[in-house]
């Protein structure tokens, strides 16, 4: 499983949560903007109705003055009573109309004020939702970042297991080759073992050409007895050197720190690093020492190029090298002049790069 597959497995739930929160933010922003637009329209209506109310007040005041003047004329000029009554009736109607218009304007103002309050409540509610969604979004980003870093830890642990397995396989091959060579020498030097081996070879030829099941069973039984006798005299005589693919290729991941310098993520556990740093190289630290030594030698690293150290419980080479310097480079890991595997320097995925760069130093 490569790094991208590990990261996808580790971050599926976090990505789903983040996507849901993004949608919630969009909805909350839409509700807030709609409420703000309605508040703007209602405010405009209030202004318009207040203007109407002011005009009607002036009209009402003017009508009142005319009524008073008409009444005085009516009292003073009886002979013009009918004319004054007509004028009075007309002006009273105007006054009534002005009062109705004013009451209508007041009702419109009251309705608009209620609408403003209602929309303001909606706006505040949408704002609260937006603040909550943004907070949840930040929490989800932290969860995603944690999942990415956990995925990296899982990948480095798997890589460490694979590398140790490769070293172990190489050692097994070497032991099997030595045992096979010793057996060949013994076969030629020890007549008894040589005779048994010749009998074994002949039985195997007969067994491969036998067609009758009973004969094959008899030959196989005889072959088993001879092989058991050979193994008693020479344990491990039939161990075979494995056919596994030589020189597997692994990615040695690196990321750029805030100063744009490459930090290499070494597949060495914190316990192995502490042991290697505190004690001389031994069988327990042989793998880690081989990786570091070959990296230094084949990449031509100098003391001023960086330090092998621990960052956030990860064994790293914190370099002073730029991205262009390390791009497309690789090196072999050798043990006793035998190439165990090859490492290709590979940048981490962009999401993991961001998570490593933004990692909280206090966590």
C-alpha angles and dihedrals in degrees: 000000000000127000095265092053091048091049092048090051092049097045106038095103093043091051092051091051092048092050091051091051092049088056091048090053091052091051093047092049090050092051091048094049092047092051091048090053092051090050089053092051093047091050090052090052091051090054092049094048092047088055090052091048091052091050091049091049089055090047091049092049091050092048091049091053091050092049090053091048091048092051091052090049089048092053093044099041110042091167090063091048097119093050091046091048091053090049090047093051092049093048091046089054089050089050091050092049091049090051092050091049090049093050090048090051090049091051090049090050091050091049091048091050090051089048091051091051092048094048091045088056090051090048093051090048091051090047090052090050090049093051090049093047092050090050091049089047091056091048090050091051089053090050090049092048090050091049091050092051090047088051089052091050090050091049093049090048091050090047091051091052091049093049092049089049090052091052090047092049090050091051090049090051091051092048092047091049091051091048092049091050091049090050092051091052092047091049090058096040101041113062094198094054090041091054092048091048091051090051090048092052092049093048091050090053091049091046092053092054100038114113103178111086093217092052091047091051091050092048092047091051091052091047091051092052093050092047090049090052091049091050090051090054095039115020113208093022093137099041108130130210109248121250097218117143112272125231102016114201121235132181116243101206124216137174135194118251124216090279090055092249121140117252113194118213106218119205091234121118120233090246092053091047093050091048092048092047095047102040137038118266113283138157091286093056098032095105095049092045091050092052094049095042095049091045090054094045101043097040091044094233118186128201090254091054093076148287136280104230147129123276119180093340091310124117107231145163101232099203136189090218125120123232092253091056095057101034115123094000125137141176140196126239111221132187119191089347091306118120107233098179145328129246123210115200105237131177116235118249115279095251091053090046089057092046092051093046093048094041111137108244090210095058 
